[in-house]
Amino acid sequence: MNHQEVIDELRERVARLEAGRPRRRVYNQKEAARELNMSVQKLRAEQKAKRINGTLNGQIWIFTDEELQRYLAARSDDAA
């Protein structure tokens, strides 16, 4: 087996592994606010009102894609 075959086989294995589990993105407060198209102050107010969940990791709040999507879905349900 030559080097190129080994590389190709490894690429296929990595592609299968990545396809098997969805990628999870994590955002800090500033990034989450930008994703939601709002100010950091508004995001903090939404957190205080318990309308958006996050996780405190030391001194930094983090938000996952799922949490941001849940917030947007609830906001669109309220508007309807």
C-alpha positions in Angstrom: 0.0 0.0 0.0 1.5 3.3 -1.0 1.2 6.6 0.9 -1.5 8.0 -1.2 -3.8 5.0 -0.6 -3.2 5.3 3.1 -4.1 9.0 3.0 -7.2 8.4 0.9 -8.3 5.6 3.4 -7.8 7.9 6.3 -9.8 10.7 4.6 -12.7 8.3 4.0 -12.6 7.2 7.7 -12.6 10.8 8.9 -15.5 11.7 6.6 -17.6 8.8 7.9 -16.9 9.8 11.5 -17.8 13.4 10.9 -21.0 12.5 9.1 -22.0 10.3 12.0 -22.3 13.1 14.5 -23.5 16.6 14.0 -21.1 19.4 14.6 -21.9 21.4 17.6 -20.8 25.1 17.7 -20.4 27.0 20.9 -20.6 30.8 21.2 -19.6 33.3 23.8 -22.0 36.2 24.7 -20.6 38.5 22.0 -20.8 35.8 19.3 -24.2 34.7 20.4 -25.5 38.2 20.3 -24.1 38.7 16.8 -25.7 35.4 15.6 -29.1 36.6 17.0 -28.7 40.0 15.6 -28.9 41.8 18.9 -26.7 43.7 21.3 -24.9 42.0 24.2 -27.0 44.0 26.6 -30.2 42.7 25.0 -28.8 39.1 25.2 -28.1 39.6 28.9 -31.6 40.9 29.5 -33.1 37.9 27.7 -30.9 35.6 29.9 -32.1 37.4 33.0 -35.7 36.9 31.9 -34.9 33.2 31.4 -35.9 33.4 27.7 -32.5 32.1 26.5 -30.4 29.4 28.3 -26.7 29.3 28.4 -24.0 27.6 30.5 -21.6 29.4 32.8 -18.1 28.1 32.2 -16.0 29.7 34.8 -16.6 33.4 34.2 -17.7 33.0 30.6 -21.2 32.3 29.4 -21.4 29.9 26.5 -24.3 29.1 24.2 -24.8 26.2 21.8 -26.4 26.2 18.3 -29.3 24.3 19.8 -29.9 26.9 22.5 -29.9 29.8 20.0 -32.2 27.9 17.6 -34.6 27.2 20.5 -34.6 30.9 21.4 -35.3 31.9 17.8 -38.1 29.3 17.5 -39.8 30.5 20.7 -39.5 34.1 19.6 -41.1 33.3 16.2 -43.9 31.4 18.0 -44.5 34.5 20.2 -44.7 36.7 17.1 -47.2 34.5 15.4 
